[in-house]
Amino acid sequence: MKLKSLMLLTTGAALAVTSAHAQEMADSMTLVSWGGAYQTSQQRAYSEPYAEMNEGLEIIWDESSPEAVARMRAMDEAGNVTWDVVDVVASDAIRLCDEGLAMEIDHDEMLAPGDDGSTPTEDFGDLIVSDCFIPQIVYSTTAGYRTDVEEWNGNTPSDICAIFDLENFPGQRTLERRPINNLEWALLCSGVAMEDLYDTLETEEGIEQAFAMLDTIRDETIWWNSAAEAIQALADGEAVIGSTYNGRLFSAIEEQDQPIAMLWDAQVFDLDGWVIPEGLPEDRLARAMDFIYFATDTQRLADQAAYISYGPARASSAPLVGTHADLGIEMAPHMPTDPANAERTILFNYLWWADYRDDLDARFQAWLAQ
């Protein structure tokens, strides 16, 4: 791998190379993320302090992470890679790595050691799920609901199956326009034990069972492509209950004071992190790796948790998580990993989804079009 000769020594400043000539770094960089509160947390914790240390650097943000796999496939086909650092979920990182579209990383050589003296592989541990994946946060997809729905007669949802309960919790739902999480919840709420979800989805009968459950609410569901759409539907009262990322719900509830509550039951734990596209020119590659070294060190990952309720991927960062930078509230109780919030969780099987995602995506979209 061409980057294994790089040794990154940075405080946002220097990139030394073991080859004869130091690499010049590009004076612009395109970062790809998800928009909204999450991207804002990345800007405040990572890119703004990095830009302050690198005068004259232009940082361009692109909000195309939901389409990262398709877009990177198209860029590779066209021979024109315009992205430098891409934020993706773990299952997408595995797919991109398997297809040769993301660059393999020597984590211990190219990332900062932990503040506690640990190596990056020790610090990130099992969250390094691919040779191309640089972990950043642990998050969950969970549900939120309006707290002011008169038709509910004072009832309050207590578990995820309230999404499928039109009798006790009438009104429009909002769910993501993809099979991930929806199929797991549909099976769970049709009687499949949590530990059997993925084995059941391995079968045609299991897939049909999941879609049959989703059929019961399809006509009452607003399907979102961007998490911002889900929050907007809940905030406007267009939807009364629905799924989105826990950090988006935190922002709506705590920062925007919306009449929305969090439903942690059967939240789906997942990982998010960075990949570097394969085939970048040397100056862009040097800039991307310099940024990654800075943005994924112990302090920076802890800093992000001051702006959004996602758990940092480094073990060494967890003790540094404190209060919200603007609200002053303790952030630990708002993390998906807090014991009070994690009494019943689904562990997202990113390896399983990396294998089956393309086929089930096609089937899900065909089902929506019926």
N, C-alpha and C positions, 0 to 999 in steps of 0.2 A: 504494500500500500504506500502511495507516494508520500503520505504525511507522516509516516512513522519516523522520519528523520527530524521532525519538528519537535523542539522542546520549548514550551511556552513559559516564559517568566514574565508575568504581568501584574501590574496594579492598575490596569487600564492604560499602560504606557508601552512596555517593551515586549517585542516578540523576537527571541533569539532563535537562530536556526543552526543546526549542527553542520550543515553544508557550508561550502566555502564562502558563499555570498549571502548576506542577510536578505530576507524577502521584504520588499516594500509592500505596505498595506494599502488597499484601495481607500479612496477618500469618500466613498459612499457605500451604503450597505442596505439591502432590502430584507427586512424581517417580516415573517408571515405569521399571523396569529388569528384570534377568533373575534376580535372586536370587543366592545362593551367593557364591563367592569374588570374582566380578566386582563384584557390587553392594557387597560389603564394601569393596573397593578404592575405589569411588566415594564411599562414606560417609566413609572415612578421609581421602581426598585432597581431596574437594570439600565435601560437605555439613556435616561436622563443623566444619571451620574457618570455613565460611560462617556457620553458626549461631552460632558464638562471636562473630562480628563483628556479628550482628544479633539482639540480645537480645530474647527473647519470640517469635521466629519458630518456628512449628510446621512441621516437615518430615515429611511422610507418604510412605513408600515403598510402592510397589505393584509386584509382581513379574509383571506381565502383558505384558511386552514380546513374548513368543512369539506372543501373539494381538493385537498392537498394531493391525494393519490392520483386522481384523474388529471389534475393540472401538471403534476410532475411527469406523469407518463407522456402527456402531450408535449411538454418542453423537451423531453428526451427524444421523442420522435422527430421533432422539428430541429433538433440540434441547437437549441437556443434556451439555455437555462438562465432565467432572469432573477431567481431568488437566491439568497445567500444563507439564511438560517430559517428553518421552518419548524413551527410548533405543531406537533401532531400527538394524537393518542397512541398508546403503546401498540395496539393491534395494527394501526396504519404504519407505524415505524417498522414493524416486522415485515409487512408486505413490501414496503419500499426497499428494505434491506434485501429481502429475498429476490427482488427483481433487479437488483443492482442499481437502483436509482438514488439510494442514500449511501453515503460514505461510511466505511467501517472506522470505528474510533478505538484507539488504544487509550482507555479511560485513565489508567494510572500515569501515562506519559503526557496526555494532552489536557487533563483537568487539574484543578487545584487540589492539594491535599486538604483534609478536614482540619478545622481549627484545633481539634483535639488530638492531632497527630496521626489520625487514621489515613490510610490511602483512599483514593476515590472509590475503588471497588469495595473496600471495607465499609466506607461511609454510606454509599448508595445501596450496597448489599443486593438483595434479591430483586430490587427495582430495576436493575440493569437487565432487561428482558431481551435485548437484542444487541449485537455488536455495533449497530449503527445508532442506538438510542441513548440520549443523554437525559436522564430523568430530571424533572423539575418539580412537579407537585403531585400529591395524592388528592383526588377530588371525588365527588360522587354525583351521580345523577339521581335526583330524588324528586319528591312532589311538593308542591305548595298549593294552598287553597285560600279562597276568600274567607274572611272571618265575619262577613256581614250579609250572608245569603239568607234572606227571609224564608225562602221556600224550604230550608232545611229544618225549620222549627226548633232551632237550638241544638241540633245534632252537630257533632264535631267528628270529622274523620279520624280514625285511630289507626288504620292500617292502609297499605297501598291498594287494597281491593276496593276501597271507596271509589276509585277511578271507574270501576266497572259496575258500581251500584247506583243505577239510575233512579231506583225507587226512593232510596233514602237521601240521595245527594243529586237531585236533578240539576240539569244545566249543561252548558257546553264544556267539554274537556279540551285540553290542548296537549298534544303529544308530538314527539319528534317524528319527522317523515323519514324514518329508517327502521329496520327491524331490531337493531340492537336495543336492549332493555325492554322494549315493548313485548317481544316474544317471551322473555324471561318472566315478566310480570303477568302476562296472559296465562302462562302455564301455572305459575304459582297460585293465581286466583281461580284456576279451574281444578285445583286439587293436587297438583304435583308437588312433592316435597322439595325444599330448596336444594338439597344435596343431589337430587335426581334431575335437575333442570337440563343440564347439557347432555346427559345420556338420553333423555327423552327427545331433545331436539335433534339427536342423531337419527331419529326414525321418521318416516313419512307420516305415521300416525301422530307423533308428537307435534310436528309442524302443523298438521291439519287441526289439531286440538287448539294450538295457540291462535291460529287465524280464526277459528270458530269463536273463540272468546273475544277477539278483537272485533269480530263482526257485530257483536252486541252493542258496541259503542261507536262504530265507524261513522254513522250519520250524525252523531252528536259530538264529533271531534274536529277541532281546528288543528291541522297538521303543520308544524313549524319546521323551517329549515335553519333558522338562526335562533339561538337562545334568547336574543333580544325580542323576537316575536312572541315567545312564550310569556315573558315578563310583561310585555305590553298588553297581551290579551288578558292576563290576570289583573293588571293595574287598571285597565279600562272597564273591567267587569264583563268583558265579552266572553271570557271563560271563568268558571268557578273553581276548577281544580285542574292541575296539569303538572307535567314533568319539565324540569330544566336542571341546570347545574346548581349545586348548593351555593356556590359563590354568587351567582346571579340572584338567587333568592335572598341571601344575606344582604346584598346591596339594596334590594327593593324594600326589605323589612327594616333594616337598621339605618340605612343611609337616606332612603327616600320616604320612610314612615308610611308605607302602603299598608292597607288593611289585609295583609296576607300573613299566613302562618306556615311554618315548615312542618312537613310530614316526613320524619326520618325513617319510618318503617320501610324495610326492604330497599334501602338506598343501595345503589350499585357502585361499589368502589372501582375506580379506574386510575390509570396513570397517564400523565401528560409530560411531554418533554420535547427536546430539540432533535432535529436531524439536519445534517449538512448535505445538500445535493451533491451527487457525484459529478466530477468533471468541471469544477469551477476553475477559472484562471488563477494563477498563483497569487496575485495580489489580492483578489477577492477572498481566496481561501485563507490567506494569512489574516485578513481582517476578521473573517467569520470566526476563526479559531481563537483569536485574541479576545473577541467579544464573549465567546462561549466560556473561556477560562474565567473571565471576570464575572459573568452573569450567573454562573453556577457554583460559586464558592460558598462557603458556610454562611457568611454574613448576608450576601445578596439573597439567598433563598429564604433566610429568616426575615429579611426586610420585606419581601413580597407578602408575607403573612400579616404584615401590618396594614395592608390595603385590601385584602380579600381572604375569605375563610377557607383557604386551601392549605393542606399540610405540606411543609417542605419535604423534598425527597431525601435530603441528607439527614442522617441521624444526628450529626453534630449541630444541625440548625435548630432542632426542636427546643433545646433549653433556652434559645435566644428569642423565641416567639413571645411577644409581650402584648402591648395594648394596640388598638387601632390608631393609626397615625393621626386621624382627624377626630374620631369620636371619643377616644380615650377609654373605650371598653376593653375588657380582657378578651383576647381572641380565642384562647384555648377552648372555651365552652361552645364556640361556634364552628369548630373543626369537625369534619365528618368522622374523624378517628376518635373523638372524645367518647369515653365509655358510655356516657348517658345517651349519646346519639347512635351508638353502634351496637345496640342490643340485638338487632336482627338485620344482618346485611347480606347482600349478594356479592360474592367476589367475582368480578367480571373476568371471564375466561378469554383473555386476549389471544392466546394461542389458538383456541378453538375458532374464534371469530376471524382470525387471520386466514384460516383454511376455508371457512364457509361464507365469508362476507360477500364476495361477488355474486354467488348464486342466490343467496337469500336477499340481497339488495334487489336483484332483478325480480325475484318472486314477490317481494313486498310492494314494489312499484306497480307490478301487474295487478296485484290485489287492490291497491288503491284506485286503479283505473277502471275497475269493474263497475 
